[in-house]
Amino acid sequence: MLDGRYRVDARIAVGGMATVYRAVDTRLDRVLALKVMHPGLAADASFVERFIREAKSVARLAHPNVVGVFDQGAQDQYVYLAMEYIAGCTLRDVLRERGALQPRAALDILEPVLAALGAAHRAGFVHRDMKPENVLIGDDGRVKVADFGLVRAVDSVTSSTGSILGTVSYLAPEQIEHGTADTRADVYACGVVLYEMLTGTKPHGGETPAQILYAHLHEGMPAPSAAVPGLALELDELVAAATARNPDVRPDDAVALLALARTARAALDEEQLDAVPPGAHSMAAGAGADDRTSVIPRAVPTPVTPAGVPLPAESAGADPVVNRTSRLIMPQRVEEEPERRPVPRGPRDRFGNRRGLIAVVTALLLIVGVGAGVWYINSGQFTRVPALIGQSEDAAKRKLDGAGLDLKKVDRQFSDTVERGQVISTDPATGARIRGNGSVTLVVSRGPETAPVPKLDGMPLAQARSELQKAGFAPGDTTSEFSDGVAQGAVIRTDPPAGVKRHTDSAVALVVSKGAPVDTPSVVGDSVADATAALQGAGLKVAVSPDQVDSQQEAGKVAAQSAPEHARLTKGDTVTLTVSKGPRMVPVPTVTGQKADDAQKALEAAGFKVKVDRGFPFLSDEVSGQSVAGGTPAPEGSTITITTKGL
């Protein structure tokens, strides 16, 4: 028993920082998972803080594709999280058993993962440890993201010069080189996971973690179709977009990558989605050491020769490479100088002087030719980069096209001085000479890295969304509630509130007014005209159902209304009226000669009300007469009088 409440039943998994158990909450009688920090780490305040941060972060997300956290606590040296228990397996188990997946299956797993991460990103969190071990697949097919233990707020991303936490096979280049991780680091890791699902193997291998880190830092991501011939180009492009080494070229967050994934899926036909081309690799049995979340030192390795001999200090000027426990041996490429051979000299012949003359004439002709070509080389072949700084991205693209230049790429950077969406700089710079068919890179502003949420109270919804986008935020979820003081369709408040600083591109939720509530009047039994007037007078719209029904109301009267009396509706909502055809005619049962109680039950079962008129003085309980003869139709719900024998 843990904390007097959780009964531990079985161990599920062991990680680098915690052990996960299946347990029963004896108070609520439900199965859950207990994530218990290794006791040796419980004395480290930073690890305990990370545990608590995971609980708070996931509790804020409350997303169907995120493993929920129910409780957090500690008992002695045991610090734990009580979490949702998912009966099933991890994506790593699936890859280990099946190897490469069909593209449809890979996308079916990737999309809910991106939906979960998208919710985290738009809430201001970065997961920082995405890998197949943290993707759970339930027996019912649900996909959930787990282990937000390394989550950090986007606004708190800093550069680390000491060490980084993560799993070597899924670290983005900027995490390795600078120790930084924003939403695009999660995008990179998802790209690696997608590659792994499509091919059954990791994109970069190596005997040591340092070699894998070096490959992520210096080598491009291979196309999945290179390992599995026949995969669609759209899948190659999706992996390439997510795993670009330059983070500015990647999608900004998981929401943007999810949009690309859905676009790629839409471009594939059924055969491309369901086929697994031959040549797919299978996973090695078990997860390797490079699959564990680890503390990885960011150190400059000692350069060595291919034979493993350390180079002298003056030769150690190479770029720093992240390593772990051993030095990274980098083979040096030695280019040999070509052998020098004497130029053969032939005997001087009688045409030697003539050859000299020919050389002089040729030189003169070349001078003329060069003079004619100077204009082409210096002018006709080149143009200059137009002035684009301060222009919008679309305007800059049009101007480049007009100058006959191609757009190489668009890099996006934060800027406190240049308005969002405007060009900060170009490469080559303004006025630089460039070949007429050359290309230019645009650096476009993402606006300030953090900005205050604008005040939108009382603003119409469309205008509020526009103002959010101008301020660099994305409109988030929109909910509605009644308000007596705010006009219908206008913003009541935002979440986060106005003035709170948030990372630009994050989502801001809007609460919109439904106006003052309308108390719905009862119009059942009224004529359609009277009912319409009453409802419209209350600010509601009216629709009349084309289908009429039998009811106890008179024919032509309102038999039912879609919103009951006193229902709280929004002004302009529609109430549908159903018109009565009048009561249904039902044959009256013959009850003469029956006991009064039996006769009453028979009539009520047929849908009638019953009145008993007993003779006086009472002589018999036998029915001697009924107000409507048996077998005669009468309106359903009408009253039938029965008479018992008397004098």
Secondary structure, 3 states (H helix, E strand, C coil): CECCCEEEEEEEEECCCEEEEEEEECCCCEEEEEEEECHHHCCCHHHHHHHHHHHHHHHHHCCCCECCEEEEEEECCEEEEEECCCCEEEHHHHHHHHCCCCHHHHHHHHHHHHHHHHHHHHCCEECCCCCHHHEEEECCCCEEECCCCCCEEHHHCCCCCCEEEECHHHCCHHHHHHCCCCHHHHHHHHHHHHHHHHHCCCCCCCCCHHHHHHHHHHCCCCCHHHHCCCCCHHHHHHHHHHCCCCHHHCCCCHHHHHHHHHHHHHHCCHHHHHCCCCCCCCCCCCCCHHHCCEEEECCCCCCECCCCCECCHHHCCCCCCCCCCCCCCCCCCCCCCCCCCCCCCCCCCCCHHHHHHHHHHHHHHHHHHHHHHHHHHHHHCEEECCCCCCCEHHHHHHHHHHCCCEEEEEEEECCCCCCCCEEEEEECCCCCEEECCCEEEEEEECCCCEEECCCCCCCEHHHHHHHHHHCCCEEEEEEEECCCCCCCCEEEEEECCCCCEEECCCEEEEEEECCCCEECCCCCCCEHHHHHHHHHHCCCEEEECCCCECCCCCCCEEEEECCCCCCEECCCCEEEEEEECCCCEEECCCCCCCEHHHHHHHHHHCCCEEEEECCCCCCCCEEEEECCCCCCEEECCCEEEEEECCC
